[in-house]
Amino acid sequence: MLTAFDFQIHFDKLVKFLKPVPVPPKLQPGLETKQVNSINHLIMVMLLVGLLNTAIILVQLGPHGENPMAALWGLGLTLLNGITFLQHLRGMKYRHTDGFAARKLHAVAKSATVHGLFWGALPLMIALNASDTEFMACITITAGMMFGGTFLLSRVPQAAICFIVPIGIGLLSASLLRGGLTSHLIGVLSAVYIFVLIYSVRWAHRQFVQQYLSEAALSEQSQVISLLLRDFGETSSDWLWQTGSDFRLESVPCNGRDADNSKSFMSVGRNFFSLFQSGESRRKLQQAMQACEPFQDIVLQVRVSGCDNCWVSLTGKPIYEDDRFVGFRGVASNVTQAKQAEDRIERLAHYDDLTGLPNRAHLLDLLEGWASAPLEIASIRALICLDLDTFKVINDTLGHQAADQLLRQVTNRLTEHATVNDLVARIASDGFVMAIERPACENGLESFMDTLSAYLNEPYSIWGATIVSTASIGLRKFDDRNLDAQMALKHADLAMHASRSKGKGQWAMFSPEMANKAEARLRGESDLREAIARGELFLVYQPQLSTETQKVVGFEALVRWNHPKLGMIPPSEFVPIAEENGLIVSIGEWIIRSAAAQAARLPSSIRIAINISPLQMNATSLVSTIVHALAANRLDPSRIELEITESVLMADTGFALERLHQLRDMGLRISLDDFGTGYSSLSYLRMFPFHKIKIDQSFVRGIETDAESRAITQATLTLAKLLGLRCTAEGVETLYQADFLRQHGCDELQGYLVGRPQPMDAMRHLIDAASEDSETQAAPQENEYIAPRTAMAN
């Protein structure tokens, strides 16, 4: 027994079934065209059947004349069939116009409605006065027309329903009018037929639409597949080949006129092996085919003229017929582009793209073979390493293109001096290496180096401009049998750096002392890192004496290193190491913190001077380190004096001046150290308002013996007074120097005469003397230096 819920489920399924199948808009015109075509194929049958049934009805009703409307009905239906046929013929003329299918379906629905009304009126006309035989005959023919029309119009559900409903209503109404059990049964059957036929039309139409959509999807997929296959056929570089048992080609994909050279080199009758260049790949191919073994992806270069730049990949397997070997069949692929790309990648991995020379990695491989090759009698081998001295300046000022042009010209000069057995390589941006073999005559190698160096130091012409770019060169002889190429390259690089220390455009030969110094420097760097961690660095202070009060007014903080094994190491040895590897920044921060803490324990009249390196000046932590050190010790910034050299300004003048202004605005005092030893000291005094300048000790030491040193020192002191700057003289060691400096207006003295660099505790007497009230002290007599004598006594 069906429940209400079951009934609702079945009803929902029925409603869903009666709804039309959704058709994408782009496929709707095609569906309508297919519906019209189905009608066009059957319309003649429909009209002929209608005329035939009309004639049968008229014959059945005509002899008795009991129904005068029958003749009018038959005439009207015949005229309707004729009009429908004429409209069909007229519509065929416009079947290629836009919207024809939609208009045609609408017209068919209207025509089906009219035909249905005619056939539905027939049972009503005879229901009351026709005999049972006539009535049953008309009912049967009308029902047949309803079934036949449903079948013929099933692909156009609108037209089919418009045809079924009027006829069904006519049958049902006539059965009710006539009365009687038989008539009522005919009415019930008519109602059932109407529902069944409408249901059948909807089902048939759904099947028709779904079939059409499936065909459309299949057609679209077929088009895509056809397009892909056509594209593959046009662009694919693969083709089939086949040989006979004698390895001669029997089947090829194209003839010699094919525009694709990758295929055209194959021609029927050619020996398969003769098509390819000799080598390991061809030998592998020949062995596999002669052994009747399959092979895969063997890459070979074509040998045929006109196709010699073509590379193919072959895959094949033997063919057997009745266990008898009859040849090979396989696939060939054009891999020319892939091979060229692979060769380019391989070249980039081993050669410099700009100069075409071997790079560092390839050079080391070549050097192994070069060094182990037999050496001619009375010959010597050597390795040359060189760098361009001003390459960075040229690159920054003239641009990368000019720098590239310079590198090409340097390459040309090196290759001009290279023999067939020599190697030339580029191992860095401006670094080159030459591996040479020359006669072992006296001074022969030295003479070659002089010539090469002079040639490389000659001016270059780039885009009409003359450019001077010298080269620093290092030489390492292969005079040790146990020397390998990598060690020789390292030694040549050490010699190059040694030549650069002598000046630009020089060359130097490697000596064991260079390696010893390099190893010592490396050990020194490692030891220095450990020294920072272990606290082996400490500060000493050298006093600065006022020439006016003869009291200490400041101390310069100087770093020292007490090595646990080597003892005291001078700053001239470890400070350059710290500057090269960047340790000077962390050391400098430690000096700032330690010197500020020491200054806080000194009288307020005494300042501490701290040297600032170029790396420190550029460090982002410099300002924050100074601020924290001042705040932690509650120290007046004016008691800290920062000493800088010209090298600080030369690195980046704009940034350095901005940083110096920032430090000066904080209240720190700034002094220019080693004044007079650089190239632009006067211009720096104009650009930045220093508090003090320090006369370099090289001028102070020459005061007693050198008139030029006296003149420079006097001029510097005069300049300082004119600019309103204080002046400190370094390296004061004699009373004569002190008297000369005081008489010419020097404000402060610093040197061994005043005091050697010592720990602060060793100079407590100087601090105490500076802290005493000046009113209780006797005024010093002219040319009398109590503090220096006291300092010297200590």
C-alpha positions in Angstrom: 0.0 0.0 0.0 1.4 3.3 -1.0 1.8 5.9 1.7 1.6 9.7 1.2 5.4 9.8 1.3 5.8 7.2 -1.4 3.2 9.0 -3.5 5.1 12.2 -3.2 8.4 10.5 -4.3 6.7 9.1 -7.4 5.0 12.4 -8.1 8.4 14.2 -7.9 9.9 11.7 -10.3 7.1 12.2 -12.7 7.4 16.0 -12.6 11.2 15.7 -13.1 10.6 13.4 -16.0 8.1 15.7 -17.7 10.5 18.6 -17.4 12.5 19.2 -20.6 16.1 18.1 -20.8 18.4 21.2 -20.4 20.2 21.9 -23.6 23.2 24.3 -23.7 22.4 27.5 -25.7 25.2 26.8 -28.2 23.6 23.4 -29.0 20.0 24.5 -29.2 20.1 25.5 -32.9 21.6 22.2 -33.9 18.8 20.3 -31.9 16.1 22.4 -33.6 17.7 21.7 -37.0 17.7 18.0 -36.3 14.0 18.1 -35.3 13.1 19.9 -38.5 15.0 17.3 -40.6 13.0 14.5 -38.9 9.7 16.2 -39.8 10.8 16.9 -43.4 11.6 13.2 -43.9 8.1 12.1 -42.7 5.8 15.0 -43.7 4.8 13.4 -47.0 3.9 10.1 -45.2 1.9 12.0 -42.7 -0.1 13.9 -45.3 -0.7 10.8 -47.5 -1.9 8.8 -44.5 -4.2 11.7 -43.5 -5.7 11.9 -47.0 -6.1 8.1 -47.2 -7.9 8.0 -43.8 -10.1 11.0 -44.8 -11.1 9.1 -48.0 -12.0 6.0 -46.0 -14.2 8.1 -43.6 -16.0 9.8 -46.5 -16.7 6.4 -48.2 -17.9 5.0 -44.9 -20.3 7.9 -44.2 -21.1 9.1 -47.7 -23.7 6.6 -49.1 -26.3 7.2 -46.5 -26.2 10.9 -46.4 -27.2 10.9 -42.8 -24.4 13.4 -41.8 -24.2 16.3 -44.2 -21.3 17.8 -42.2 -19.1 14.8 -43.3 -18.6 16.2 -46.8 -17.6 19.6 -45.4 -15.3 18.0 -42.9 -13.6 16.0 -45.6 -13.2 19.0 -47.9 -11.8 21.1 -45.1 -9.3 18.5 -44.1 -8.2 17.9 -47.7 -7.7 21.6 -48.2 -5.7 21.7 -44.9 -3.4 18.9 -46.1 -2.9 20.8 -49.3 -2.0 24.0 -47.5 0.4 22.2 -45.2 2.1 20.7 -48.2 2.5 24.0 -50.0 3.8 25.6 -46.8 6.4 22.9 -46.6 7.5 23.4 -50.1 7.7 27.2 -49.5 9.6 26.8 -46.3 12.3 24.6 -48.1 13.5 27.8 -49.9 14.4 29.4 -46.6 15.9 26.4 -44.8 19.4 28.0 -44.8 18.4 31.3 -43.3 19.0 32.2 -39.6 16.2 31.2 -37.3 14.5 29.0 -39.9 14.4 25.9 -37.6 12.7 27.7 -34.7 10.1 29.3 -37.1 9.5 25.9 -38.7 8.9 24.1 -35.4 6.4 26.9 -34.4 4.5 26.5 -37.7 4.5 22.7 -37.3 2.9 23.0 -33.8 0.2 25.3 -35.2 -0.5 23.0 -38.1 -0.6 19.9 -35.7 -3.1 21.8 -33.6 -5.5 22.4 -36.5 -5.2 18.8 -37.8 -5.9 17.6 -34.3 -9.0 19.8 -34.1 -10.3 18.4 -37.4 -9.8 14.8 -36.3 -11.1 15.5 -32.8 -14.4 17.0 -34.4 -15.1 13.8 -36.4 -16.3 11.6 -33.4 -18.5 14.5 -32.2 -20.2 14.8 -35.6 -21.3 11.2 -35.7 -21.7 10.4 -32.0 -25.5 10.8 -32.0 -26.8 9.6 -35.4 -24.2 7.1 -36.8 -24.8 3.4 -36.6 -22.6 1.3 -34.2 -20.6 0.0 -37.2 -20.0 3.6 -38.5 -19.2 4.9 -35.1 -16.7 2.1 -34.3 -15.1 2.5 -37.7 -14.6 6.3 -37.2 -13.4 5.8 -33.6 -10.9 3.2 -34.8 -9.6 5.4 -37.6 -9.4 8.4 -35.4 -7.5 6.5 -32.7 -5.2 5.2 -35.4 -4.5 8.8 -36.6 -3.8 9.8 -33.0 -1.3 6.9 -32.5 0.3 7.4 -35.9 0.6 11.2 -35.4 2.2 10.6 -32.0 4.8 8.3 -33.6 5.6 10.7 -36.5 5.7 13.8 -34.3 7.5 12.3 -31.3 10.7 14.3 -31.8 8.7 17.5 -31.7 6.8 17.1 -28.4 5.0 20.5 -28.7 3.4 19.5 -32.0 2.7 15.9 -30.9 0.8 17.1 -27.8 -1.1 19.7 -29.8 -2.2 16.9 -32.1 -3.0 14.3 -29.4 -5.0 16.4 -27.0 -7.8 17.6 -29.4 -8.3 14.1 -30.8 -8.3 12.6 -27.3 -10.9 15.1 -26.1 -13.0 14.5 -29.2 -13.0 10.7 -28.6 -13.7 11.1 -24.9 -16.6 13.6 -25.5 -18.1 11.5 -28.3 -18.1 8.4 -26.1 -19.9 10.3 -23.3 -22.5 11.8 -25.7 -23.3 8.4 -27.4 -23.9 6.7 -24.1 -23.9 3.0 -23.4 -21.4 0.7 -21.8 -19.3 0.2 -24.9 -19.1 3.9 -25.5 -18.1 4.5 -21.9 -15.4 1.9 -22.1 -14.1 3.7 -25.2 -14.0 7.0 -23.3 -12.0 5.4 -20.5 -9.6 3.9 -23.0 -9.3 7.3 -24.7 -8.3 9.0 -21.4 -5.7 6.2 -20.7 -4.4 6.6 -24.3 -4.0 10.3 -23.9 -1.9 9.9 -20.8 0.2 7.0 -22.2 0.8 8.8 -25.5 1.9 12.1 -23.8 4.1 10.1 -21.5 5.6 8.2 -24.5 6.2 11.5 -26.3 8.1 12.9 -23.4 10.2 9.7 -23.0 11.0 9.5 -26.7 11.9 13.2 -26.8 14.2 12.8 -23.7 15.9 9.9 -25.4 16.2 11.9 -28.6 17.7 15.0 -26.8 20.1 12.9 -24.7 21.3 11.0 -27.8 21.8 14.4 -29.5 23.8 15.7 -26.6 26.0 12.6 -26.5 26.6 12.8 -30.2 27.5 16.5 -29.9 30.0 15.8 -27.0 31.5 12.9 -29.0 31.8 15.1 -32.0 33.5 17.8 -30.0 36.0 15.3 -28.6 36.6 13.9 -32.0 37.3 17.4 -33.3 39.8 18.1 -30.4 41.5 14.7 -31.0 41.6 15.3 -34.7 43.1 18.8 -34.1 45.7 17.4 -31.7 46.6 14.6 -34.1 46.9 17.0 -37.1 49.1 19.3 -35.0 51.2 16.4 -33.9 51.5 15.3 -37.5 52.6 18.7 -38.6 55.0 19.4 -35.8 56.3 16.1 -34.6 59.9 15.2 -35.2 59.3 11.5 -34.9 59.0 9.0 -37.7 59.2 5.3 -38.4 62.0 3.5 -40.2 62.6 -0.1 -41.2 65.6 -2.1 -42.6 66.1 -5.5 -44.1 68.3 -8.2 -42.8 71.2 -6.6 -44.6 70.6 -3.4 -42.6 69.6 -1.4 -45.7 66.6 0.9 -45.5 63.4 -0.5 -46.9 60.8 2.0 -45.6 61.3 5.7 -44.8 58.7 8.4 -43.9 59.5 10.8 -46.7 61.6 11.4 -49.8 64.6 13.6 -50.3 62.4 16.6 -51.3 61.0 16.8 -47.8 61.8 20.2 -46.3 62.6 18.6 -42.9 66.3 17.6 -43.2 65.9 15.5 -40.0 63.9 13.0 -42.2 65.2 13.6 -45.7 68.6 12.1 -45.1 67.0 8.7 -45.0 66.5 7.1 -48.5 65.6 3.6 -49.5 68.6 1.3 -50.2 71.1 3.2 -48.1 73.2 1.3 -45.5 71.7 2.3 -42.2 75.1 2.7 -40.4 76.5 4.9 -43.1 74.0 7.6 -42.3 75.7 8.6 -39.1 79.0 10.0 -38.0 81.6 7.6 -36.6 82.0 7.5 -32.9 81.0 5.6 -29.7 77.3 6.1 -30.4 77.5 4.6 -33.9 79.6 1.7 -32.6 77.0 1.0 -29.9 74.2 1.1 -32.6 76.1 -1.3 -34.9 76.8 -3.8 -32.1 73.2 -3.9 -31.0 71.8 -4.3 -34.5 74.4 -6.9 -35.6 73.6 -8.9 -32.4 69.8 -8.6 -33.1 69.3 -6.9 -29.8 66.8 -4.1 -29.2 68.1 -0.6 -28.4 66.7 2.6 -27.1 67.5 6.4 -27.3 70.9 6.2 -29.0 71.7 9.8 -30.1 73.8 10.1 -33.3 74.9 12.9 -35.6 73.8 12.6 -39.2 76.6 12.2 -41.7 74.8 13.0 -44.9 75.8 16.2 -46.6 73.4 19.0 -45.9 72.2 17.4 -42.7 75.5 17.2 -40.9 74.2 19.6 -38.2 71.2 17.3 -37.4 71.1 15.0 -34.5 68.6 12.1 -34.1 67.6 9.7 -31.4 67.0 6.1 -32.5 65.0 3.3 -30.9 64.5 0.0 -32.6 63.9 -3.7 -32.2 64.5 -6.8 -34.4 61.7 -8.2 -36.7 61.2 -12.0 -37.0 59.0 -14.0 -39.3 58.7 -17.7 -38.6 61.6 -17.3 -36.2 63.7 -15.9 -39.0 65.4 -12.5 -38.6 64.2 -10.2 -41.4 65.4 -6.8 -40.3 64.9 -3.9 -37.8 62.0 -1.6 -37.2 62.0 1.5 -35.0 61.4 5.2 -34.4 63.6 8.1 -35.0 63.3 11.5 -33.3 64.8 14.8 -34.3 66.7 16.0 -31.2 68.8 18.7 -32.8 67.5 21.5 -30.7 67.8 19.5 -27.5 71.3 18.5 -28.4 72.3 22.1 -29.2 70.8 23.3 -25.9 72.7 20.5 -24.1 75.9 21.5 -25.8 75.4 25.1 -24.9 74.7 24.3 -21.3 77.8 22.1 -21.3 79.9 24.9 -22.8 78.5 27.4 -20.2 79.5 25.0 -17.5 83.1 24.9 -18.8 83.7 28.1 -20.7 83.3 31.8 -20.0 80.5 33.2 -22.2 82.1 36.6 -22.7 85.6 35.7 -23.7 85.2 32.1 -24.8 88.0 31.1 -22.4 87.9 28.1 -20.0 86.4 29.0 -16.6 87.9 28.1 -13.2 86.3 24.6 -13.0 87.4 23.6 -16.5 90.9 25.1 -16.0 91.6 22.8 -13.1 90.6 19.8 -15.2 92.8 21.0 -18.1 95.7 21.8 -15.8 95.9 18.2 -14.5 96.5 17.0 -18.1 98.7 19.9 -18.9 101.0 19.4 -15.9 101.3 15.6 -16.4 102.1 15.9 -20.2 105.7 15.1 -21.2 107.9 18.2 -20.9 110.2 19.0 -23.8 113.9 19.0 -23.1 115.3 22.3 -21.7 111.8 23.7 -21.1 110.1 24.9 -18.0 106.4 25.2 -17.1 104.9 28.0 -15.0 101.5 29.3 -14.0 100.6 33.0 -14.2 97.8 34.6 -12.3 96.8 38.2 -12.9 94.1 40.8 -12.0 93.3 44.2 -13.5 94.1 46.9 -11.0 91.5 49.5 -11.9 88.7 47.2 -13.3 86.2 48.1 -10.7 86.6 51.8 -11.3 86.2 51.3 -15.0 83.1 49.2 -14.5 81.5 51.7 -12.1 82.3 54.8 -14.2 82.1 53.6 -17.8 79.5 50.8 -17.4 79.4 47.1 -17.9 79.6 47.2 -21.7 82.9 49.1 -21.6 84.2 46.7 -18.9 83.2 43.8 -21.1 85.1 45.3 -24.1 88.2 45.7 -21.9 88.0 42.1 -20.8 87.9 41.0 -24.5 90.9 43.1 -25.3 92.8 41.7 -22.4 91.9 38.2 -23.6 93.3 39.1 -27.1 96.6 40.3 -25.6 97.0 37.1 -23.5 96.2 34.8 -26.5 98.7 36.7 -28.6 101.4 35.8 -26.2 100.2 32.2 -25.8 101.6 29.3 -27.8 99.8 26.1 -29.0 100.6 24.3 -25.8 99.7 27.2 -23.4 96.4 27.5 -21.6 94.5 30.8 -21.1 91.5 31.0 -18.8 89.3 33.5 -17.1 88.6 32.5 -13.4 87.0 35.7 -12.0 85.4 39.0 -13.1 88.8 40.5 -13.9 91.0 37.5 -13.0 92.9 35.5 -15.7 95.3 32.6 -15.6 98.0 31.5 -18.1 99.7 28.1 -18.1 102.9 28.5 -20.1 105.8 26.3 -21.3 109.0 28.2 -22.3 112.6 27.4 -22.9 114.6 27.1 -19.7 117.3 29.6 -20.8 118.8 32.1 -18.4 116.4 34.9 -17.6 114.1 33.6 -20.3 111.0 33.4 -18.1 111.8 36.7 -16.5 112.1 38.3 -19.9 108.8 36.9 -21.0 107.1 38.2 -17.8 108.6 41.7 -18.4 107.3 41.7 -22.0 103.8 40.4 -21.0 103.5 42.9 -18.1 104.5 45.8 -20.3 102.1 44.8 -23.0 99.2 44.4 -20.5 100.0 47.8 -19.0 99.7 49.6 -22.3 96.6 51.8 -22.7 93.5 50.3 -24.2 91.2 51.9 -26.8 87.5 51.5 -26.1 85.0 53.2 -28.3 87.5 55.9 -29.2 88.5 56.6 -25.6 92.0 55.7 -24.2 91.8 53.7 -20.9 94.7 52.8 -18.7 94.2 49.5 -16.8 97.4 47.9 -15.4 97.7 44.3 -14.3 99.2 42.8 -11.2 100.7 39.5 -12.1 101.9 36.5 -10.0 104.2 33.7 -11.3 104.6 30.2 -10.0 107.2 27.8 -11.6 106.5 24.1 -11.8 109.9 23.3 -10.3 108.6 20.8 -7.8 107.6 17.4 -9.0 105.1 17.0 -6.2 103.3 20.3 -7.0 99.8 19.9 -8.2 97.8 22.3 -10.4 95.6 23.5 -7.5 98.5 24.3 -5.3 100.3 26.0 -8.1 97.3 28.2 -8.7 97.1 29.1 -5.1 100.8 30.0 -5.1 100.5 32.1 -8.2 97.6 34.0 -6.6 99.8 34.7 -3.5 102.5 36.1 -5.8 99.9 38.3 -7.5 98.9 39.8 -4.2 102.5 40.3 -3.3 103.1 42.2 -6.6 100.1 44.4 -5.9 101.7 45.4 -2.6 104.6 46.7 -4.6 102.4 49.0 -6.7 100.2 48.8 -9.7 101.3 47.1 -12.9 104.0 44.9 -11.3 104.7 41.2 -11.4 106.3 38.9 -8.7 107.5 35.4 -8.6 106.3 33.1 -5.8 108.7 32.4 -2.9 108.1 30.1 0.1 108.1 33.2 2.3 104.8 34.2 0.7 103.2 30.9 1.6 104.5 31.2 5.2 103.1 34.7 5.5 99.7 33.5 4.2 99.6 30.6 6.6 100.6 32.9 9.4 98.0 35.3 8.4 95.4 32.6 8.4 96.5 31.4 11.8 96.4 34.9 13.0 92.8 35.3 11.9 91.8 32.2 13.7 93.8 33.2 16.8 92.3 36.7 16.7 88.7 35.3 16.7 89.6 33.2 19.7 91.3 36.1 21.4 88.2 38.2 21.2 86.2 35.3 22.8 88.8 34.7 25.5 89.3 38.4 26.3 93.0 38.5 25.4 92.6 42.0 23.9 93.1 45.0 26.3 93.4 48.7 26.1 96.3 51.0 26.8 96.1 54.8 26.9 98.6 57.4 25.6 98.3 60.8 27.3 97.8 64.1 25.5 99.3 67.1 27.1 98.1 70.7 26.9 100.9 73.1 25.9 99.1 75.9 27.8 98.5 74.2 31.2 101.1 71.5 30.9 98.5 69.0 32.2 97.0 66.0 30.7 93.8 66.8 28.9 93.1 63.5 27.3 94.1 60.0 26.5 94.1 58.0 23.2 92.7 54.5 23.6 94.9 51.9 21.8 94.2 48.2 21.6 96.8 45.6 22.4 96.9 41.8 22.1 98.6 39.6 24.6 98.9 36.2 22.9 99.3 33.3 25.3 102.1 31.8 23.3 103.6 34.6 21.2 103.3 37.3 23.8 102.5 40.9 22.9 101.5 41.3 19.2 101.7 44.9 17.8 98.6 46.4 16.3 100.4 46.8 13.0 100.1 43.0 12.6 96.7 42.1 13.9 94.6 45.3 13.0 95.0 44.8 9.2 93.8 41.1 9.7 90.8 42.4 11.6 90.0 44.9 8.9 90.2 42.3 6.1 87.8 39.8 7.7 85.5 42.3 9.3 86.5 41.6 12.9 87.4 45.2 13.3 83.7 46.1 13.8 83.2 43.9 16.8 86.6 44.9 18.2 85.7 48.6 17.7 82.5 48.2 19.5 84.3 46.6 22.4 86.8 49.5 22.4 84.0 52.1 22.5 82.3 50.4 25.5 85.6 49.9 27.4 86.9 53.4 26.7 83.6 55.0 27.7 83.6 53.0 31.0 87.2 54.2 31.6 86.3 57.8 30.8 83.5 57.7 33.5 86.2 57.0 36.1 88.4 60.0 35.1 88.0 63.6 36.0 85.5 65.6 33.9 88.4 67.6 32.4 90.0 64.6 30.7 88.7 63.2 27.3 89.2 59.8 25.7 90.1 59.6 22.0 88.9 56.5 20.0 90.0 55.6 16.5 87.2 54.7 14.1 88.0 52.5 11.0 86.3 52.7 7.7 84.3 49.5 8.3 83.1 50.8 11.7 82.0 54.1 10.1 79.8 52.1 7.6 78.5 49.7 10.3 74.8 50.2 11.1 75.6 49.5 14.8 78.1 52.4 15.3 75.6 55.0 16.5 73.6 52.7 18.7 76.8 51.3 20.3 78.0 54.9 21.1 74.6 55.9 22.5 74.4 52.8 24.7 77.9 53.3 26.0 77.3 56.9 26.9 74.0 56.1 28.6 75.4 53.1 30.5 78.2 55.3 32.0 76.2 58.5 32.2 78.9 60.2 30.3 79.0 63.6 28.7 79.4 63.0 24.9 81.9 65.9 24.6 84.4 63.7 26.6 84.6 61.2 23.8 86.7 62.2 20.8 86.4 60.1 17.6 89.5 60.1 15.4 89.1 59.3 11.7 91.5 59.1 8.8 91.0 60.2 5.2 90.3 56.6 4.2 87.0 56.8 6.1 85.9 59.6 3.8 87.4 58.3 0.6 85.2 55.1 0.7 81.9 57.0 0.5 82.2 60.7 1.1 78.4 61.4 1.1 77.5 58.7 3.6 80.6 59.4 5.8 79.9 63.1 6.0 76.3 62.4 6.9 77.3 60.0 9.6 79.9 62.5 11.0 77.3 65.2 11.2 75.0 62.8 13.1 77.8 62.0 15.6 78.8 65.7 15.9 75.2 66.6 16.6 75.1 64.1 19.4 77.9 66.2 21.1 80.9 64.0 20.3 84.1 65.6 19.2 85.6 64.7 15.8 89.2 64.9 14.8 91.0 64.3 11.5 93.9 61.9 12.2 97.2 61.7 10.2 96.6 65.1 8.7 98.8 65.9 5.7 99.5 62.3 4.6 96.6 62.0 2.2 95.6 63.6 -1.1 92.5 65.6 -0.1 93.0 66.7 3.5 92.2 70.4 2.8 89.1 69.6 0.8 87.8 67.4 3.7 88.4 70.4 6.2 86.2 72.5 3.9 83.4 69.9 3.7 83.2 69.0 7.4 83.8 71.2 10.5 86.2 69.1 12.5 87.0 70.0 16.1 90.7 69.1 15.8 93.4 67.9 13.4 96.3 65.7 14.3 99.7 66.3 12.7 101.1 63.0 11.5 104.3 61.9 13.4 106.2 61.7 10.1 106.3 65.5 10.0 107.0 65.9 13.7 110.0 63.6 13.6 111.6 65.7 10.8 111.3 69.0 12.7 114.9 68.9 13.9 116.5 67.8 10.7 114.2 68.6 7.8 113.3 72.1 6.8 110.4 70.9 4.7 108.9 69.1 7.6 109.3 72.2 9.7 107.6 74.3 7.0 104.7 71.8 6.6 104.2 71.6 10.4 104.2 75.4 10.8 101.8 75.8 7.8 99.5 73.2 9.3 99.4 75.0 12.7 98.7 78.3 11.0 95.9 76.8 9.0 94.4 75.2 12.1 94.3 78.6 13.9 92.8 80.3 10.8 90.0 77.7 10.7 89.5 77.8 14.5 90.6 74.2 15.0 92.6 72.8 17.8 95.8 70.9 16.8 97.5 67.9 18.3 101.0 66.7 17.3 101.7 63.0 17.3 105.1 61.4 17.9 106.7 64.1 20.0 109.9 62.6 21.4 112.3 65.5 22.1 112.2 68.8 24.0 113.2 70.6 20.8 110.1 69.3 19.0 107.9 70.2 21.9 109.4 73.8 22.1 109.0 74.3 18.3 105.3 73.1 18.4 104.4 75.2 21.4 106.0 78.4 19.9 104.0 77.9 16.7 100.7 77.5 18.4 100.2 73.7 18.8 97.5 73.0 21.4 98.4 69.5 22.5 101.3 67.1 22.4 101.3 63.3 22.2 104.3 61.0 22.1 106.9 59.3 24.1 108.1 62.6 25.5 104.7 62.9 27.2 104.2 59.3 28.0 104.1 55.8 26.4 100.9 53.9 26.0 100.2 52.2 29.3 97.3 50.8 31.3 95.4 53.6 33.0 96.5 52.5 36.5 100.1 53.3 35.6 99.3 56.9 34.9 97.4 57.8 38.1 100.0 60.5 38.9 99.1 62.3 35.7 95.4 62.0 36.4 95.9 63.3 39.9 97.9 66.3 38.7 95.3 67.1 36.1 92.5 67.0 38.8 94.2 69.4 41.2 92.9 72.9 41.5 94.8 75.1 39.0 94.9 78.0 41.5 97.1 76.0 44.0 99.6 75.2 41.3 102.6 77.4 40.6 102.6 79.0 37.3 105.1 77.2 35.0 108.0 79.2 33.6 108.4 79.6 29.8 110.0 76.5 28.1 109.6 74.5 31.3 107.8 71.1 30.9 107.1 69.5 34.2 104.6 66.9 33.0 106.9 65.6 30.2 109.8 65.2 32.5 107.6 63.5 35.1 106.2 61.2 32.4 109.6 60.3 31.1 110.8 59.5 34.6 108.0 56.9 34.7 
